[in-house]
């Protein structure tokens, strides 16, 4: 049994999920869904144990404008390492921000969005 669950229709979106999967605990779900404009979004559903006594379900949505997805998908696979590094940095920063909020006694949101921009693709 695989530690992570991937429900992605597009191989390139699943590839992005696998790039960041080790940042999340086992049993995290990575689900691709189309946005209203048809561009893909990647929803990361995870159970965070580090934000209090009780487990919290948190969803991180990875979204991008159609032009960003088009540029990413136009990249040959061998040229996607920079995009992977940018996504990973954004995910690490998002998790770090949640940890900082918790450490400061602030409420930790249950839904967070990572917006991919020109740095990504």
TINU-830136 format. One line per field, with one value per residue (C-alpha): residue number from 0; residue in one letter; x, y, z. Coordinates in steps of 0.25 Angstrom, whole numbers. Layout:
BEGIN
pos: (NUM,...)
code: (a,...)
east: (X,...)
north: (Y,...)
up: (Z,...)
# end
This chain:
BEGIN
pos: (0,1,2,3,4,5,6,7,8,9,10,11,12,13,14,15,16,17,18,19,20,21,22,23,24,25,26,27,28,29,30,31,32,33,34,35,36,37,38,39,40,41,42,43,44,45,46,47,48,49,50,51,52,53,54,55,56,57,58,59,60,61,62,63,64,65,66,67,68,69,70,71,72,73,74,75,76,77,78,79,80,81,82,83,84,85,86,87,88,89,90,91,92,93,94,95,96,97,98,99,100,101,102,103,104,105,106,107,108,109,110,111,112,113,114,115,116,117,118,119,120)
code: (x,x,x,x,x,x,x,x,x,x,x,x,x,x,x,x,x,x,x,x,x,x,x,x,x,x,x,x,x,x,x,x,x,x,x,x,x,x,x,x,x,x,x,x,x,x,x,x,x,x,x,x,x,x,x,x,x,x,x,x,x,x,x,x,x,x,x,x,x,x,x,x,x,x,x,x,x,x,x,x,x,x,x,x,x,x,x,x,x,x,x,x,x,x,x,x,x,x,x,x,x,x,x,x,x,x,x,x,x,x,x,x,x,x,x,x,x,x,x,x,x)
east: (0,5,7,1,-12,-12,-25,-20,-25,-13,1,8,-1,2,17,15,8,19,30,23,18,29,26,13,10,6,-8,-9,-18,-14,-26,-27,-39,-42,-44,-56,-48,-43,-29,-25,-24,-17,-24,-15,-23,-15,-17,-8,-4,5,-5,-11,-16,-26,-23,-27,-31,-25,-26,-15,-20,-9,-15,-10,-15,-17,-5,4,-1,0,15,18,11,19,32,39,40,55,53,43,53,52,37,38,48,38,26,34,39,24,19,30,27,13,15,25,15,4,14,18,3,1,14,9,-5,-12,-23,-18,-27,-33,-32,-19,-16,-3,-3,6,12,23,33,27,27)
north: (0,14,24,35,35,41,44,52,51,58,51,65,69,56,58,72,65,55,66,71,59,56,70,64,52,39,37,51,51,59,61,68,76,86,101,108,113,98,100,89,91,81,80,74,68,65,63,72,67,78,89,86,74,69,66,76,74,84,86,93,97,99,108,116,124,118,124,119,104,106,110,99,88,94,91,78,69,71,86,85,84,99,98,87,95,107,98,92,105,110,98,99,113,111,100,109,120,111,106,121,125,113,117,131,126,130,121,112,112,100,104,111,114,114,122,118,130,134,128,115,114)
up: (0,-4,8,-1,-9,-23,-30,-42,-56,-62,-61,-60,-48,-41,-44,-36,-25,-24,-23,-10,-4,5,12,17,26,21,17,10,-2,-14,-23,-36,-39,-51,-47,-53,-64,-67,-62,-52,-37,-28,-14,-3,8,20,35,43,57,60,62,76,84,73,59,49,34,25,10,2,-12,-22,-33,-45,-56,-70,-75,-64,-66,-82,-80,-70,-79,-91,-84,-88,-76,-75,-73,-61,-50,-47,-46,-37,-28,-28,-24,-13,-8,-8,-1,10,12,14,24,31,31,38,48,51,53,62,70,72,77,65,59,48,35,30,16,9,-5,-12,-25,-36,-43,-53,-44,-46,-61)
# end
